[in-house]
Each structure stands twice: as C-alpha cells, then as structure tokens.
Amino acid sequence: MEPTIKTALKEAGKILMENFGKLDSYDIKENQSNIVTKADIDSEMAIIRIIEKKFPDHNIIAEETGFRDKNSNFTWIIDPLDGTSNFSAGIPWFGILICVLKDSKPVMAGIYLPFYDLLYFAEAGKGATKNAEKISVSKESDLKNVLMTYSLDYCEDISKTEKESKIITKIVNNIRNLRATNCVVDFCYTADGRLGGCINQTTKIWDIVAPYLIIKESGGIITDIDGKDIKFDVNKETYQKNFTIVGSNKMLHSKIMNLIKEIAP
C-alpha cells in the first residue's frame, strides 16, 4: 500500500501543479467557503484509478465522488485537493491527503504538498517521515515560545463563530503568535515541529484522518475539542459528520485544552 499511496500522491500533485495559477472558475458546494474546481475532480479520478488498479476490492471514501462500499475491512480516504480556496486564488497552501483504514483504524497515511515537493508519510507504529527523513513534533513545553494555527471557516451559526473567536483570543494571549493557512499545511507543520499546535473545528474525515495518524506517529497527540480521542467509523453518515481537532505535543496539549475549557459553553 505504501508505493500506491506515494504514486497516487505524486500523480495527483502533477495534475494540481499543471493547473495552479491558471484556474478562472469554480463551483460553490455547501456554502461560500466550500468550493470545488476541475482540478479537484481530475486529481480525485487519477487517485482512484491508481488505487482500484492495485486494490479493486477495497472501499473508497473520496471527497468529491462519494463512498464506494465494497464491504471490505480496508477503506481508502481521499482528499484530492485540500485548500481549494487557496489553490484557486493562486496561493500555494494546498495539498493531497490519502489514508488507509483497517476496521476503521488508520494504519497508513500520506500527505503531499506539491508546490513545496514535500511528502509526509506514516505507518501505524513505525513513526512518520518527510521526504523519507524522520520527523517529530515540537519539543517545546512553554506555549509562549510557539506559533500555533487556528483555522476558522464561515458558519451560518453566528454563535459558533463568536465562541471560536473567544477561544482565539484566549490562545493568542498565551502563545507567541497565531498563524493559519486553513488547510493541511497547518497539520504538516505541526507534525514536523515548525508549529507548536493546530486547532480546527470544521473538518471532514478526508481532512483529518491522514494528519491524525501522521501527527500521532510524529510523537504528538491529537484529540477533538473536548480532549477525547477521535473515532473514524466507516459508513455513509461519515460524510455528514464534522470533526473538531486539537493537535500538539503531549506537553502543550494539556495546556491548550485548559485554555479552551476556560471559555464558557
């Protein structure tokens, strides 16, 4: 499965880079912050073709084309272009994510940032790499010495946005600086130690399952916004489920959670 993941990531990366900076149209999906381009579709089709050639009996959950349920213990989770809004605006913060679940447990994952030619990979119990070199989350134990990211999306529920803004205020007042690409780049930079942590309260399974494994295999901890472990059940309802995430090293994670808990429900 490792060669298949890496081949699919690189092939999809070529498609994205051939289109980067050249797109002049997109379609809106659920709301104004969720869009899709032809590059998303072309990338996804290429990945699926590569996977199905090698593993025709495996399930596939792909962001744009749905759930191919073949009643297998193995499920491939695909995000063909994470950061579509950045991509369509000509900003190089985007990537491709592929993860394999066995009985709903992440066992292997890859992320490719094609603009930077960085390929992150992890296998359960074997650590994580960036371009074949071992990586680790930050070793810092003091929040004031780290950069963190908090990605915030449009939401029709204004109260949710207002509550997230309070969390952002609390975080900003306790760290060095806040950053956000609002895409997979935030997760990758947390995994390789450039960032001290990442928070995102609006993700789907294809956004988060690969970073979940890679951050954990980099020595980090990643939970939901309540500090609970994240479960990845494979079913059609998975499409509708929203995941919240807080990722960091084990020393900083508890401090981040304490700050979040200070915000009244």
N, C-alpha and C positions, 0 to 999 in steps of 0.2 A: 504493500500500500504506500510506503514512503516514496518510491520512484513515481508512482501515479500522482500523488499529491504534488510533488515538486514539478513534474512535467506539466500538469494542468495549470499550476500557478504561473509558470513561465509563459506558457502559450497564451493564457488569458492576459498576462501582462503585456505581451506584444500587441494584442488587439487594442488594449487601452491606450498604449503609448502611440499607436498609429492614429488614434482619434483625438488624443489630448490636445486641447487648444484649437480644435477645428470644428467643434460642435456649435451649432447655432439654434438648436431646438431641443425641447424636452417635453415630457408629459407629466402632469401632476397626478399623483396617486391619491392617498387618503386625505392629505391636506397640503397647504402651501409649502411646508418644509420637507415634503416627501416626494421626490421626483424620480423619473426614470428616463434614460436615454437609450438610443440604439446600441451604444457601446455596452450598456448593462446586459442587454439581451444577447448580443453577439458573444460576449465573454462567457455568459452562462451556458450557451449552447455548446461552445468549444469545450468547456469543463465537463459537461455532462457526456459528451461524445467520448472523451478520453476515459472517464470513469466506467461508462457502460461497456466499453470495449474490453476492459480488464475484469470488471465485476458486474456482469449483467444481472445477477440475482440479488444485488444489494438494493436497499431502499435509498431514495434520494429526497432530501428536502432542499429546494432551491428557492431563493427569494422571489424571483420573477415568474417562474413557471410551475411552482406548486410541489405537491407531495406525491412522489412515485412510490406507492406502498406495494412491496413485493413479499411482505411477510417474512422479512429477513431479520436476523439478530443484529445485522450491521446496517447503519444508516449514515450516509454522507450528507453533511450540512454545507451548503454553498452560499456564499455571498460574492457575486461576481464583480461587484464594484461598490465598496463601502466608501462613502464620502462623495456621493454623486453630485451633490450641490457644489462642493469644492471643485470636482473634476470639470463640471460644466462651466464653471466660472474661470477656468484656467489656473486654478490654484493646485499645487502638486501634493496636496494632502489627501491621498486616497490609497486604497489597497484592495487585495483579493484575499478572501478567507475560505479555507476548506478544513473541515474537521470530520473525523470518523468516530461514530459512537458504536459501542458494542453493548447491547442491552441497556441503552440509554446512558452509558458511561463514556465520557470522552477518552479515547485511547491513543489518538494520533491527530496532530493538527499542524497546519502550515499557514503562514501569512506572508504575502509578498507585497512590498511597496515598490512598484515598478519604476517610478521616477527616480528613486534612490538606489535601485537594484539591491534591495535588502530582502533576504528571505529568512524568516523566522520559522523554526520547526521544533516540535516537541513530541515525544512519545511518553506515555504514562510510565513513571518510574525510572526514566532514563535521562532526565534533565532537558534543558532547552538550549538551542543554538541560534546564532545569527550569522548567516553565511558560513555555516559549519564551525563557528567558534562558540564555545560555551558562554552563556550569558547568565547574569544574576541581577535580581532586583537590588535597589539601593541598600547600602548597609547603614544609612543614617538613622539615628534614633530620635532626633530632635526636629519637630515639624518646622521650626523657624529657619531651618537650613535647607529646605527643599522647595522645589517647584511642584505644583500639583495641577491637575486639569479637572475642570467641571464642565461637562457638555450640557447645554440647555437648549431644548427644542421648543418650537411653537406648540401651544396646547390650548384647546378651546376652553379648558377649565382654568380660569384665571387664578383661582385659589391655589392650584397646584404650582403654578409659576411663582406666585407670591411666596409660598412656603420654600420653594427651591432657592429663591433669592435670599431668604433669611439664612439658609444653610451656606450659601456662597459667602455672605457677609461674615459669618462665623469662621469659615475656613480661611478667607483672605486675611482676617485679623490674627491668624495664628501660624501662617506659613510665610515663606519669603515672597513668593509671587504666584499668581494664578495664570494658567495658560489654557488654551483649548483649540484643537483642530476639529473637534466634534466628529471624529472618525477613528478608525482603527489605529492611526498613528499614535494617539494618546495611550492606547493599551500597549503597543510595541515599546514605546519609550519608557513605560512603567516596567515592563519585563526586563529591559536591558539596563535599568538603573539610572537613566537620564532624568526621569521624573520620580518624585517620591510617592506618588499615588494618583489614582484616577477615580472619578465618580461620574456615573451616568445613570439617570433614572428613566431613560426611554430607549430601550434596546429590544430587539427580537433575537430569537435563538441563533440566527445566522450572523448576527453582530457580535455575539458574546461567547459562544461555545469554544471557538478556537482560542481567543485571548484567555478564557478561563483556564484552559489546560496549559498554555504557554506561560502565563504568569505564575501558576502553581509550580510548574516544573523549573521555573527560574528562582524558586525559593520563596515566592510570595504567598499571600493569602488573598482570596477574592470571595466576597460574600454579597448577599443582597443588602439593601439599605438598612435592614433591621439586624444585620450581622449574622444572618442564617446562611447555611450552605445553599447553593443553587442547584436545583434538580432539573434535568433535561429529559422530560418524558417525550417519547416519540409517538405523536398522534396528530390528527388533523387540527385539534384545538391548539396545538403548539403555535400555529400560525397567528392566532389571536392573542397569545399571551405576551404581556410586557414584562421584561426583566429589568430590575434595578441592580446596579453593581457598585461595589466599593473595592478597589484593588490597591494593594500596597505591600510593603514588607510587614513581617509579623510584629515588629516593634511599633511602627507607626499606625498600623491598622486600628489597634485598640484606642489610640489617641484620637484618630479621626472619628471613630464611632462614638466616642464620648462627646465630641463636639456636636455631632448630628443629634444625639439624644437630648442635648440641651435645648433644641428647638421644640416648642410646644406643638403637639399634634394638631 
